[in-house]
Amino acid sequence: MQGANDPRVKQAEADQIAIALRDRGHEVSYLLADDEGHGFAKPVNRMAMYAEIEAFLADQIGGRYQKEIPDEVAKRLEELRVDVNKVTYEADKE
């Protein structure tokens, strides 16, 4: 999870982590909020983030998660989701 406007942790740093995990064969779920900074402050973004965390943890350590989420949250979650296969290093973008 990354806020695109984060002044402390730049998006390029989150991109590097996603790339490193992807390139080592790990499954990566990457959310990027274009309207957030350091931490998700908007309620719909937080709910989408928590839904993603819950599903990730259920997958990684077993257990259940709530698959049904409000339409607004599901829509926002899809908007936040980044195709990790298209993420490149900042230096590659210049």
C-alpha positions in Angstrom: 0.0 0.0 0.0 1.4 3.3 -1.0 0.2 6.9 -1.1 1.5 8.5 -4.3 1.8 11.8 -2.5 3.8 10.4 0.5 6.6 12.9 1.4 8.4 10.4 3.6 8.3 7.2 1.6 8.5 8.0 -2.1 6.5 5.9 -4.6 9.8 4.9 -6.3 10.8 3.1 -3.1 7.5 1.1 -3.0 8.0 0.3 -6.7 11.4 -1.1 -5.9 10.1 -3.4 -3.3 7.3 -4.6 -5.5 9.8 -5.2 -8.4 12.2 -7.1 -6.1 9.5 -9.4 -4.8 8.0 -9.9 -8.3 11.4 -10.7 -9.8 12.0 -13.3 -7.1 8.8 -15.1 -8.0 6.7 -13.9 -5.1 3.0 -13.0 -5.5 2.7 -9.3 -5.1 -0.4 -7.3 -4.3 0.4 -3.6 -4.7 -2.1 -0.8 -4.0 -1.3 2.8 -5.0 -3.6 5.7 -3.9 -3.1 8.7 -6.0 -5.0 10.8 -3.5 -3.1 9.8 -0.3 0.1 10.7 1.4 1.8 8.9 4.3 -1.0 6.7 5.5 -4.5 6.2 4.1 -6.7 8.9 5.6 -9.8 8.6 3.3 -12.3 6.1 4.7 -13.0 4.3 1.4 -9.3 3.9 0.8 -8.8 2.6 4.3 -11.6 0.1 3.9 -10.2 -1.1 0.6 -6.7 -1.4 2.2 -8.1 -3.5 5.1 -10.1 -5.7 2.7 -6.9 -6.4 0.8 -4.9 -7.1 3.9 -7.5 -9.4 5.2 -7.6 -11.4 2.0 -3.8 -11.5 1.9 -3.5 -12.8 5.4 -6.1 -15.4 4.9 -4.2 -16.7 1.9 -0.8 -16.6 3.6 -1.6 -18.0 7.0 -4.9 -19.7 6.3 -8.3 -18.8 7.6 -11.3 -16.9 6.3 -12.0 -13.4 5.1 -15.1 -11.5 4.3 -15.5 -11.7 0.5 -18.5 -9.5 0.4 -17.6 -5.8 0.6 -19.6 -2.7 -0.3 -19.7 -1.9 -4.0 -18.0 1.5 -3.3 -15.1 -0.3 -1.6 -14.8 -3.0 -4.2 -14.7 -0.3 -6.9 -12.0 1.7 -5.1 -10.0 -1.4 -4.5 -9.8 -2.2 -8.2 -8.9 1.5 -8.9 -6.0 1.2 -6.3 -4.7 -2.1 -7.6 -1.4 -1.9 -9.6 -0.5 -4.5 -12.2 2.9 -5.3 -10.7 4.1 -6.7 -14.1 4.0 -3.2 -15.5 6.0 -1.6 -12.6 9.4 -0.4 -13.6 12.3 1.4 -11.8 12.1 5.2 -11.8 15.4 5.3 -13.7 13.8 3.2 -16.4 11.0 5.8 -16.8 13.4 8.6 -17.6 
